[in-house]
Amino acid sequence: MIERPQSRDVRIAYEYSGTFVKDSPMMTATFAAMGFTDEQIVAFFIVASKI
């Protein structure tokens, strides 16, 4: 797995946000950059909802 540095805005958003919106520009860009399929995005949110 290749670790990529995250922008300051992304780090802040993840550190301080308790809610993530699937279709927000940041989430859309992040999933696209990671090459997630639609099915993987849905699975991500299903698993995250159980945390």
C-alpha positions as CSV (number, residue, x, y, z in Angstrom):
1,M,0.0,0.0,0.0
2,I,1.3,3.4,-1.0
3,E,0.8,6.1,1.6
4,R,0.2,9.6,0.2
5,P,0.5,12.8,2.2
6,Q,-2.9,14.4,2.7
7,S,-3.6,18.0,2.4
8,R,-4.1,20.1,5.5
9,D,-7.8,20.6,4.7
10,V,-8.3,16.8,4.4
11,R,-6.5,16.1,7.7
12,I,-8.6,18.8,9.5
13,A,-11.8,17.5,8.0
14,Y,-11.2,14.0,9.1
15,E,-9.9,15.0,12.5
16,Y,-12.8,17.3,13.5
17,S,-15.8,16.0,11.5
18,G,-18.2,13.5,13.0
19,T,-20.3,13.4,9.8
20,F,-19.2,12.5,6.3
21,V,-21.4,13.1,3.3
22,K,-21.0,10.6,0.5
23,D,-21.5,13.1,-2.3
24,S,-19.5,16.0,-0.9
25,P,-16.8,17.3,-3.2
26,M,-14.0,16.2,-0.8
27,M,-15.4,12.7,-0.4
28,T,-16.0,12.3,-4.2
29,A,-12.5,13.5,-4.9
30,T,-11.0,11.2,-2.3
31,F,-12.8,8.1,-3.5
32,A,-11.9,9.0,-7.1
33,A,-8.2,9.4,-6.2
34,M,-8.2,6.1,-4.5
35,G,-9.9,4.4,-7.4
36,F,-13.0,3.2,-5.5
37,T,-15.8,1.8,-7.4
38,D,-19.4,2.7,-6.6
39,E,-19.8,-0.7,-4.8
40,Q,-16.7,0.0,-2.7
41,I,-18.0,3.4,-1.7
42,V,-21.3,1.9,-0.6
43,A,-19.4,-0.8,1.3
44,F,-17.2,1.8,3.0
45,F,-20.2,3.7,4.3
46,I,-21.9,0.5,5.5
47,V,-18.8,-0.5,7.5
48,A,-18.3,3.0,8.8
49,S,-21.9,3.2,10.0
50,K,-21.1,0.3,12.4
51,I,-18.2,2.0,14.1
